[in-house]
Amino acid sequence: MKSQLAYSFALAAGVSARTFTVTNKCSYTVWPALFTDLNVAKNVPSQPTGWEAAPGTSVSFQVPDDWKAGRIWGRRECDFTDNTKPGYLQCASGGCNGGLLCDTATGTGVPPATVAEWTLAGDGGADWYDVSLVDGFNIPMAVTNNVGCPVPDCKADLDATCPTELKKIGPSGAVVGCNSSCNANLDGNQANSPNCCSGSFNTPATCPSSRVAFYSFFKSACPNSYAYAYDESSGTALWTCPTAKKADFTLTFCP
Ligand SMILES: *[C@@H]1O[C@H](CO)[C@@H](O)[C@H](O)[C@H]1NC(C)=O
């Protein structure tokens, strides 16, 4: 009995992990996608890199305690049977290289997409996380936790209010996403753009939010979100939770 207990304890310590839950409260099917930047760290969650989530469904899975550069987002209006199209075009928004399963090296997702991002066990003894609108918006989401840490979200339906020049329309005719001004290439030069914080605008000082077109459209509707490349200056973009609390996280689509 004694040795059995010791063994269980050692096993539990060896597989130290968090529980992540992904819930779809939207009225439509979402195809969640999960990507880990393997250049940053090799540890990956126990969940496949893509799956189908019918309305009202939830899945839980294990994520390594030190998951780094991880992201989860949702895809809309997918049809993976159409092999005439590359994987990233098999969904009306949020599609990735691959198909149902996003490619583990290049399957980061195509804008517009609302993206939840994590670096667990990051700098300063903290888990770092956010809801990013840097690549635009496609589905409302919230990232909650079980230890009382901050809750980033974007609950507003920005597809409904999206400015015409940023709207992405799906095959069904519905608005399936709202691009950032950078991705929509509004100023015609993504390589040197105050909307993209690129070229001569590639520092926080030279890329203030005041010069990013439609920044306040996104940030005022979703003040807890990460709304442009250098949004840390807002103080309400990037969130932390002490790693020692070993938070479990829930990502809810259409919270
Ligand atoms: C949205 O952004 C993507 C990526 O930059 C681009 O390919 C697409 O044309 C854009 N769509 C709209 C409607 O702006």
The ligand as an SDF file (V2000), in Angstrom:
LIG
                    3D

 14 14  0  0  0  0  0  0  0  0999 V2000
   -8.4680   40.0880  -44.6300 C   0  0  0  0  0  0  0  0  0  0  0  0
   -7.1000   39.8420  -44.3500 O   0  0  0  0  0  0  0  0  0  0  0  0
   -6.5100   38.8120  -45.1340 C   0  0  0  0  0  0  0  0  0  0  0  0
   -5.0820   38.6360  -44.6400 C   0  0  0  0  0  0  0  0  0  0  0  0
   -4.3410   39.8130  -44.7830 O   0  0  0  0  0  0  0  0  0  0  0  0
   -6.6050   39.1690  -46.5960 C   0  0  0  0  0  0  0  0  0  0  0  0
   -6.0620   38.1130  -47.3570 O   0  0  0  0  0  0  0  0  0  0  0  0
   -8.0530   39.4140  -46.9840 C   0  0  0  0  0  0  0  0  0  0  0  0
   -8.1320   39.8440  -48.3080 O   0  0  0  0  0  0  0  0  0  0  0  0
   -8.6910   40.4640  -46.0950 C   0  0  0  0  0  0  0  0  0  0  0  0
  -10.1140   40.5780  -46.3910 N   0  0  0  0  0  0  0  0  0  0  0  0
  -10.7490   41.7380  -46.2930 C   0  0  0  0  0  0  0  0  0  0  0  0
  -12.2150   41.7160  -46.6030 C   0  0  0  0  0  0  0  0  0  0  0  0
  -10.2120   42.7710  -45.9440 O   0  0  0  0  0  0  0  0  0  0  0  0
  1  2  1  0
  1 10  1  0
  2  3  1  0
  3  4  1  0
  3  6  1  0
  4  5  1  0
  6  7  1  0
  6  8  1  0
  8  9  1  0
  8 10  1  0
 10 11  1  0
 11 12  1  0
 12 13  1  0
 12 14  2  0
M  END
$$$$
